[in-house]
Every structure is written in structure tokens, then in C-alpha cells.
Amino acid sequence: GLVETSEDFGLQGAKPSHRALLDHLALYLLREKWNIRQLLKFIVTSRVYRQSSRVTDELAAKDPRNRLLARGPRLRLSAEMIRDQALAVSGLLDRKMLGPSVRPPQPALGNNAAFGGSTDWKTSAGGDKYRRGLYTKWRRTSPYPSMVTFDAPSREFCTIRRISTNTPLQALVTLNDPVYVEAAQALARRLLTEGGAGAADKAAFGFRLVLSRPPGEKEKKLLVDLFDESRKLFASSPVEAKKMATSYAGAAPEGADLADLAAWAVVGNVLLNLDETIARP
């Protein structure tokens, strides 16, 4: 940002890197009658913000910390956003607003590691378990595991700026956590019903749905090859196919081929785990 220490605007905080730009944004906000949403739209649609975050040797030498805004910011989505995005593209997200906290599914280990009154976690029924991460019930003695892995604060004190980490545990969460597996299974059903006729069309549809851009030919071929290989494996193992296709999302749609559905669930799982999916490139 324009001020690195967003949690401290006092004498001990960092000074703005672009004072004239900060004044310009302040005047823009004033002209827009303090419309924060309009200000955010103005920033994220600017040419500077939309730059690629890729670093060249020249840029690294001239602006190693990107204080001159020579490249776009590489931002990983927050813990809540990663989950919300998976639910949204799979068609599961319940967009209802307001109301009490909800309890989405969590791994059994989450309860095993808890103690006292925190062990009575009961998954919310119906659409409540698919509501945005903002509404997830939070307990300091047993915080929601997947969000903690993605650096959600403990809420024991106010956190203005989250520290973003990159660990192998995060990939294990998005590959195996019940929420993300169910999202992959639901995404597979969308690919079968909305993705077109052939495997290439379905792969391209899923790629664009998740990443908001069409795939390159190489990317599309990799997904189709993954589908073909996975389908062969599941065709020879009906039990595993049923598990991969229905373990969390429930019974398969009438007439659906379980091997197909399971293979597309694998593809969906891969799409939801791409670096470009959970981070701004």
C-alpha cells in the first residue's frame, strides 16, 4: 500500500511512499461522497494495480520492495476468501446476509484437539454450512482449522495487517479438507451439466469459471489428460469412484456415470488448488 504500516499511522509508522497520489485518492473519495466501494473500484481498475506481479531481474534491481509500484502486487486471498471462492465457483455458496454465526464442516481432528465446551461443534444444517467465512463461529480455544492454516488471526487482539505465509500445510488443506473436497465434487457436477459436450469443452469451461480467463492449449490438454487418466482408474474401481464423486456432495445426479463424475471431481480439485486460483498473479 501507500503506507506500509497500515496498523500505525502515528509518528512510529512508515511515511507514505507517494504523497501526491495519497492526496489524489483522498480528494477522489471526497468527491464520491465517501463511497468506499467506488474508491476500491477506482484503485483495482487502475493501470498500475493491474500490472503483472512477475519480477524481472531489472525490476528486482531497481525496485526490490516494489515501493515505486513498478509491478503489480502479488496477493494471496485471505483465509475466508479462499473458502468463499471455492464455494462460489462450485455453486454452493449461500449468499444470505446477516444473522447468527454458523458452523461449517471441519475435519474430525478439529474436535479432537479442542477441549471443554469447544468439543460440541455440530455442523450447521442446510444452506447455513455454505455461508461466507465471515459468519463462521470462532472459538479462541478451538479456531476453525482451515482458516488458521491460512493465517486467519486468533482474534485475541485487533489485527489490521495479516502476515501471509506459504506452507505445505495449506496445500494439504485445500486438497483434503471436507469443505474443499465437497466444492470439487459440486464443481464436477457443474462441468457435466453446463460445460458442453466434450471433455475439452468441459475442461475449458471449468478453467474459465475458476480463473476468469480461457485456458491456453497446453493448459487445456493437461486437464483433459488428467481427466482421461483419472477416468480409467475410477472405471476399474467403482468403490473409489463412488467415494470420490459422492462422499460429501451426496448422491450422484440421476443417470450420471460415477467414473466420469469422480474424474471431473479430481480435475475440479486441481483447479481449486492452482496458485493462480488462490493468489493474484
Secondary structure as GFF3:
##gff-version 3
##sequence-region A 1 281
A	DSSP	alpha_helix	19	31	.	.	.	ID=ss1
A	DSSP	alpha_helix	36	44	.	.	.	ID=ss2
A	DSSP	alpha_helix	57	62	.	.	.	ID=ss3
A	DSSP	alpha_helix	79	90	.	.	.	ID=ss4
A	DSSP	alpha_helix	108	112	.	.	.	ID=ss5
A	DSSP	three_ten_helix	116	119	.	.	.	ID=ss6
A	DSSP	three_ten_helix	126	130	.	.	.	ID=ss7
A	DSSP	three_ten_helix	133	135	.	.	.	ID=ss8
A	DSSP	alpha_helix	145	149	.	.	.	ID=ss9
A	DSSP	alpha_helix	168	176	.	.	.	ID=ss10
A	DSSP	alpha_helix	178	194	.	.	.	ID=ss11
A	DSSP	alpha_helix	199	211	.	.	.	ID=ss12
A	DSSP	alpha_helix	217	235	.	.	.	ID=ss13
A	DSSP	alpha_helix	238	246	.	.	.	ID=ss14
A	DSSP	alpha_helix	258	273	.	.	.	ID=ss15
A	DSSP	alpha_helix	275	278	.	.	.	ID=ss16
###
